[in-house]
């Protein structure tokens, strides 16, 4: 059965995000569980996507291993099933991680390799994205000369993150931290995008999150290069000048765009066929990138 919410009695839940529930494991670790919740336009939908949480966790695990060596991360190596009660193992199996408890850096680290989505709208209006000047005459979905770092200031759940310039990011977290998360983000994206192309997938853009450990070391945390945090396009269906099909939540976003909805909670109920197709798209991303399925 899909998991819309977790109910662990053996640990204290300290945070409920759009997708993940976090529980305290002692004072220095967290159990982070990826549910099957899905959000669109910053609204959590009432309809879960079967197996979505397991796909997110499997892909995140895959990328942490694939990108090892670029940046320290939040992994502890502790088996999640060992920190919960026996009757709770099914809730966490295949969809959770025991992570270091970090101080989150309040910057969403967005890297864009192609001009699409909100970046395309900003470019059309100003010729820039987050203060980064781009060449004139770019087409929708065109590959950029170089990937760009376009940060956003983190907002509360249910509200929109605010796109900011790199200079503003320096003001918020300090120049040293801002430069580290920028350089790490670009390095992670470049290596991942190069690998993904060998699997027939274009990573148009993605976002990373970082935190500080007790020693002040920057560590990669949360999810990494999943269909929730990235735009994945099939390379064989890519063309400039149009928004390509995708292996991510864009499919369900596109359906919602056709509905009479003000993009405030509650969202419209999603038909079974849209839910099933969305689940298939998430699983296809996992199969293509990691050569595995969740079942």
Buried (B, 14 or more C-beta within 10 A) or exposed (E): EBBBEBEBEEBEBEEBBBBBBBBBBEEEBBBBBBBBBBBBBBBBBBBBBBBBBBBBBBBBBBBBEBBEEBBBBBBBEBEBBEBBEEEBEEBBEBBBBBBBBBEEBBBBBBBBBBBBBBBBEBBEEEBBBBBBEBEEEBEBBBBBEEBBBBBBBBEEEEEEBEBBBBEBBBEBBEEEBBEBBBEBBBBBBBBBBEBBEEBEBBBBBBBBBBBBBEEEEBBBBBBBBBBBBBBBBBBEEBEEEEBBBBBBBBBBBBBBEEEEBEEEEEBBEBEEEBBEBBBBBBBBBBBBBBEEEBE
